[in-house]
Amino acid sequence: MRTWQIERRKRTRHLIELGGLVVKAGIVDLTGDDRTMIYGALLWMADKLQSDERDKASALWAAKGKLAFEDG
């Protein structure tokens, strides 16, 4: 298998895993699969992470995510 094929498969797997997190969090159902709303929420997160609230937001989100993963 060629290097570019391996890298493409890694990228594809990564994207699928990220999409799985959106589903696992219930975002798809809660938004009625409204992709503009989901994208807007992701942009809001990106804005928070680029602001002076970055440390507070990332600590809060990381703690919440860790608890959710531990709960299964």
DSSP file (Angstrom, degrees, kcal/mol; ACC not computed):
  #  RESIDUE AA STRUCTURE BP1 BP2  ACC     N-H-->O    O-->H-N    N-H-->O    O-->H-N    TCO  KAPPA ALPHA  PHI   PSI    X-CA   Y-CA   Z-CA
    1    1 A M              0   0    0      0, 0.0     2,-0.1     0, 0.0     0, 0.0   0.000 360.0 360.0 360.0 140.0    0.0    0.0    0.0
    2    2 A R     >  -     0   0    0      1,-0.1     4,-2.0     4,-0.0     3,-0.4  -0.377 360.0-115.3 -79.3 155.8    1.3    3.4   -0.9
    3    3 A T  H  > S+     0   0    0      1,-0.2     4,-2.6     2,-0.2     5,-0.2   0.894 115.6  53.1 -56.3 -44.2    2.1    6.1    1.7
    4    4 A W  H  > S+     0   0    0      1,-0.2     4,-2.2     2,-0.2    -1,-0.2   0.844 107.8  52.2 -64.0 -32.3   -0.7    8.4    0.4
    5    5 A Q  H  > S+     0   0    0     -3,-0.4     4,-2.3     2,-0.2    -1,-0.2   0.907 109.8  48.1 -68.9 -41.3   -3.2    5.6    0.8
    6    6 A I  H  X S+     0   0    0     -4,-2.0     4,-2.2     2,-0.2    -2,-0.2   0.929 113.5  47.4 -63.0 -45.9   -2.2    5.0    4.4
    7    7 A E  H  X S+     0   0    0     -4,-2.6     4,-2.4     1,-0.2    -2,-0.2   0.886 110.7  52.1 -64.8 -38.8   -2.4    8.7    5.2
    8    8 A R  H  X S+     0   0    0     -4,-2.2     4,-2.6    -5,-0.2    -1,-0.2   0.910 109.8  48.7 -64.2 -41.6   -5.8    9.0    3.5
    9    9 A R  H  X S+     0   0    0     -4,-2.3     4,-2.6     2,-0.2    -2,-0.2   0.892 110.6  51.1 -65.2 -39.5   -7.1    6.0    5.5
   10   10 A K  H  X S+     0   0    0     -4,-2.2     4,-2.3     2,-0.2    -2,-0.2   0.926 112.3  46.7 -61.4 -44.7   -5.8    7.6    8.8
   11   11 A R  H  X S+     0   0    0     -4,-2.4     4,-2.5     2,-0.2    -2,-0.2   0.917 111.9  50.5 -64.4 -43.6   -7.5   10.9    7.9
   12   12 A T  H  X S+     0   0    0     -4,-2.6     4,-2.3     1,-0.2    -2,-0.2   0.922 111.0  48.5 -61.2 -45.1  -10.7    9.1    7.0
   13   13 A R  H  X S+     0   0    0     -4,-2.6     4,-2.4     1,-0.2    -1,-0.2   0.909 110.9  51.4 -60.7 -42.8  -10.7    7.2   10.3
   14   14 A H  H  X S+     0   0    0     -4,-2.3     4,-2.2     1,-0.2    -2,-0.2   0.923 110.6  47.8 -60.9 -46.0  -10.0   10.4   12.2
   15   15 A L  H  X S+     0   0    0     -4,-2.5     4,-2.3     1,-0.2    -1,-0.2   0.885 111.1  51.1 -64.2 -39.4  -12.9   12.2   10.6
   16   16 A I  H  X S+     0   0    0     -4,-2.3     4,-2.1     2,-0.2    -1,-0.2   0.911 109.4  50.8 -63.8 -42.3  -15.3    9.3   11.2
   17   17 A E  H  X S+     0   0    0     -4,-2.4     4,-1.4     2,-0.2    -2,-0.2   0.902 110.1  49.6 -62.7 -41.2  -14.3    9.3   14.9
   18   18 A L  H  X S+     0   0    0     -4,-2.2     4,-1.4     1,-0.2     3,-0.2   0.909 110.6  50.0 -64.8 -41.3  -14.9   13.0   15.2
   19   19 A G  H  X S+     0   0    0     -4,-2.3     4,-1.9     1,-0.2    -1,-0.2   0.872 105.7  57.8 -62.3 -36.6  -18.3   12.6   13.6
   20   20 A G  H  X S+     0   0    0     -4,-2.1     4,-3.2     1,-0.2    -1,-0.2   0.846 101.6  55.2 -62.1 -34.8  -19.0    9.8   16.0
   21   21 A L  H  X S+     0   0    0     -4,-1.4     4,-2.1     2,-0.2     6,-0.2   0.885 105.1  52.6 -65.7 -38.1  -18.5   12.2   18.9
   22   22 A V  H  <>S+     0   0    0     -4,-1.4     5,-1.5     2,-0.2     6,-0.7   0.917 114.4  42.4 -62.5 -42.7  -21.1   14.6   17.4
   23   23 A V  H ><5S+     0   0    0     -4,-1.9     3,-1.7     1,-0.2     6,-0.2   0.932 112.5  53.0 -67.9 -46.4  -23.6   11.7   17.3
   24   24 A K  H 3<5S+     0   0    0     -4,-3.2    -2,-0.2     1,-0.3    -1,-0.2   0.839 104.9  55.5 -60.3 -34.6  -22.5   10.4   20.8
   25   25 A A  T 3<5S-     0   0    0     -4,-2.1    -1,-0.3    -5,-0.2    -2,-0.2   0.584 114.7-118.3 -74.7  -9.2  -23.1   13.8   22.3
   26   26 A G  T <>5S+     0   0    0     -3,-1.7     4,-2.7    -4,-0.3     5,-0.2   0.549  75.1 131.1  85.5   7.3  -26.7   13.7   21.0
   27   27 A I  H  >< +     0   0    0     -5,-1.5     4,-1.9    -6,-0.2     6,-0.3   0.879  67.5  53.9 -63.0 -39.8  -26.1   16.8   18.8
   28   28 A V  H  4>S+     0   0    0     -6,-0.7     5,-2.9     1,-0.2     4,-0.5   0.943 115.0  39.5 -62.0 -48.2  -27.5   15.2   15.7
   29   29 A D  H >45S+     0   0    0     -6,-0.2     3,-0.9     3,-0.2    -2,-0.2   0.915 114.4  53.1 -67.9 -43.1  -30.8   14.3   17.4
   30   30 A L  H 3<5S+     0   0    0     -4,-2.7    -1,-0.2     1,-0.3    -2,-0.2   0.793 116.6  38.7 -65.3 -28.3  -31.0   17.5   19.4
   31   31 A T  T ><5S-     0   0    0     -4,-1.9     3,-0.5    -5,-0.2    -1,-0.3   0.429 109.7-117.4 -99.8  -0.5  -30.6   19.7   16.3
   32   32 A G  T < 5S-     0   0    0     -3,-0.9    -3,-0.2    -4,-0.5     3,-0.1   0.852  71.0 -63.2  64.5  32.6  -32.7   17.5   14.0
   33   33 A D  T 3 <S+     0   0    0     -5,-2.9     2,-1.1    -6,-0.3    -1,-0.2   0.811  86.1 165.3  59.1  32.9  -29.6   17.0   11.9
   34   34 A D    <>  -     0   0    0     -3,-0.5     4,-2.3    -6,-0.3     3,-0.3  -0.695  18.0-170.5 -81.6 100.5  -29.5   20.7   11.1
   35   35 A R  H  > S+     0   0    0     -2,-1.1     4,-2.5     1,-0.2     5,-0.2   0.786  81.5  57.3 -69.3 -27.8  -26.0   21.0    9.8
   36   36 A T  H  > S+     0   0    0      2,-0.2     4,-2.3     1,-0.2    -1,-0.2   0.899 109.6  46.1 -68.1 -37.7  -26.0   24.8    9.8
   37   37 A M  H  > S+     0   0    0     -3,-0.3     4,-2.4     2,-0.2    -2,-0.2   0.921 113.4  48.7 -68.0 -43.5  -26.8   24.8   13.5
   38   38 A I  H  X S+     0   0    0     -4,-2.3     4,-2.2     2,-0.2    -2,-0.2   0.933 113.2  47.3 -61.7 -45.6  -24.1   22.3   14.2
   39   39 A Y  H  X S+     0   0    0     -4,-2.5     4,-2.4     1,-0.2    -1,-0.2   0.908 110.7  52.5 -62.8 -41.9  -21.6   24.2   12.2
   40   40 A G  H  X S+     0   0    0     -4,-2.3     4,-2.2     1,-0.2    -1,-0.2   0.898 108.8  50.1 -60.2 -41.1  -22.6   27.4   13.9
   41   41 A A  H  X S+     0   0    0     -4,-2.4     4,-2.2     2,-0.2    -1,-0.2   0.892 110.4  49.8 -65.1 -39.2  -22.1   25.8   17.3
   42   42 A L  H  X S+     0   0    0     -4,-2.2     4,-2.4     2,-0.2    -2,-0.2   0.887 109.9  50.6 -66.5 -38.3  -18.7   24.6   16.3
   43   43 A L  H  X S+     0   0    0     -4,-2.4     4,-2.5     2,-0.2    -2,-0.2   0.883 108.0  53.3 -65.3 -37.6  -17.8   28.1   15.1
   44   44 A W  H  X S+     0   0    0     -4,-2.2     4,-2.3     2,-0.2    -2,-0.2   0.914 108.8  49.7 -61.7 -42.7  -19.0   29.4   18.5
   45   45 A M  H  X S+     0   0    0     -4,-2.2     4,-2.4     2,-0.2    -2,-0.2   0.929 109.6  50.9 -60.7 -44.8  -16.6   27.0   20.2
   46   46 A A  H  X S+     0   0    0     -4,-2.4     4,-0.9     1,-0.2    -2,-0.2   0.900 109.0  51.5 -60.7 -40.9  -13.8   28.1   18.0
   47   47 A D  H >< S+     0   0    0     -4,-2.5     3,-0.7     1,-0.2     4,-0.3   0.924 109.5  50.0 -61.1 -43.9  -14.5   31.7   18.9
   48   48 A K  H >< S+     0   0    0     -4,-2.3     3,-1.4     1,-0.2     5,-0.3   0.908 109.1  51.9 -59.4 -42.1  -14.4   30.8   22.6
   49   49 A L  H 3< S+     0   0    0     -4,-2.4    -1,-0.2     1,-0.3    -2,-0.2   0.667 110.2  49.1 -72.0 -15.3  -11.1   29.1   22.1
   50   50 A Q  T << S+     0   0    0     -4,-0.9    -1,-0.3    -3,-0.7    -2,-0.2   0.346 104.2  78.0-100.5   4.7   -9.6   32.1   20.4
   51   51 A S  S X  S-     0   0    0     -3,-1.4     3,-1.3    -4,-0.3    -3,-0.1  -0.386  99.8 -94.3-104.9-177.7  -10.8   34.5   23.1
   52   52 A D  T 3  S+     0   0    0      1,-0.3     3,-0.2    -2,-0.1     4,-0.2   0.522 120.8  67.2 -74.5  -4.2   -9.7   35.4   26.6
   53   53 A E  T 3>  +     0   0    0     -5,-0.3     4,-2.8     1,-0.2     5,-0.3   0.290  68.7 107.9 -93.6   8.1  -12.1   32.8   27.9
   54   54 A R  H <> S+     0   0    0     -3,-1.3     4,-3.0     1,-0.2     5,-0.3   0.912  76.6  46.3 -53.4 -52.4  -10.1   30.0   26.3
   55   55 A D  H  > S+     0   0    0     -3,-0.2     4,-2.0     1,-0.2    -1,-0.2   0.913 115.6  45.6 -62.2 -44.1   -8.7   28.5   29.5
   56   56 A K  H  > S+     0   0    0     -4,-0.2     4,-2.2     2,-0.2    -1,-0.2   0.938 116.3  45.3 -64.0 -47.5  -12.0   28.6   31.4
   57   57 A A  H  X S+     0   0    0     -4,-2.8     4,-2.9     1,-0.2     5,-0.2   0.928 114.2  47.2 -64.9 -46.4  -13.9   27.1   28.4
   58   58 A S  H  X S+     0   0    0     -4,-3.0     4,-2.4    -5,-0.3     5,-0.2   0.876 112.3  49.9 -67.5 -35.4  -11.4   24.4   27.6
   59   59 A A  H  X S+     0   0    0     -4,-2.0     4,-2.2    -5,-0.3    -1,-0.2   0.931 113.9  45.8 -65.6 -44.3  -11.1   23.3   31.3
   60   60 A L  H  X S+     0   0    0     -4,-2.2     4,-2.3    -5,-0.2    -2,-0.2   0.940 116.1  44.5 -61.9 -49.0  -14.9   23.1   31.6
   61   61 A W  H  X S+     0   0    0     -4,-2.9     4,-2.5     1,-0.2    -2,-0.2   0.880 113.1  50.9 -66.8 -38.7  -15.3   21.2   28.3
   62   62 A A  H  X S+     0   0    0     -4,-2.4     4,-2.5    -5,-0.2    -1,-0.2   0.913 111.5  47.7 -65.8 -41.9  -12.5   18.8   29.1
   63   63 A A  H  X S+     0   0    0     -4,-2.2     4,-2.2    -5,-0.2    -2,-0.2   0.927 113.3  47.8 -64.4 -44.3  -13.8   18.0   32.5
   64   64 A K  H  X S+     0   0    0     -4,-2.3     4,-2.1     1,-0.2    -2,-0.2   0.911 113.5  47.9 -63.4 -43.1  -17.3   17.4   31.1
   65   65 A G  H  X S+     0   0    0     -4,-2.5     4,-2.5     2,-0.2    -2,-0.2   0.890 109.4  52.7 -64.5 -40.7  -16.0   15.2   28.3
   66   66 A K  H  X S+     0   0    0     -4,-2.5     4,-2.3     2,-0.2    -2,-0.2   0.929 110.2  48.0 -62.4 -44.7  -13.8   13.2   30.7
   67   67 A L  H  X S+     0   0    0     -4,-2.2     4,-2.0     1,-0.2    -1,-0.2   0.911 111.3  50.9 -61.4 -42.5  -16.8   12.5   33.0
   68   68 A A  H  X S+     0   0    0     -4,-2.1     4,-0.9     1,-0.2    -2,-0.2   0.905 110.7  48.0 -63.9 -41.9  -18.9   11.5   30.0
   69   69 A F  H  < S+     0   0    0     -4,-2.5     3,-0.4     1,-0.2    -1,-0.2   0.895 111.6  50.6 -65.5 -39.3  -16.2    9.1   28.7
   70   70 A E  H  < S+     0   0    0     -4,-2.3    -1,-0.2     1,-0.2    -2,-0.2   0.853 107.1  54.0 -67.2 -33.3  -15.9    7.6   32.2
   71   71 A D  H  <        0   0    0     -4,-2.0    -1,-0.2    -5,-0.2    -2,-0.2   0.679 360.0 360.0 -75.0 -17.3  -19.7    7.1   32.4
   72   72 A G     <        0   0    0     -4,-0.9    -3,-0.2    -3,-0.4    -2,-0.1   0.454 360.0 360.0 101.7 360.0  -19.6    5.2   29.2
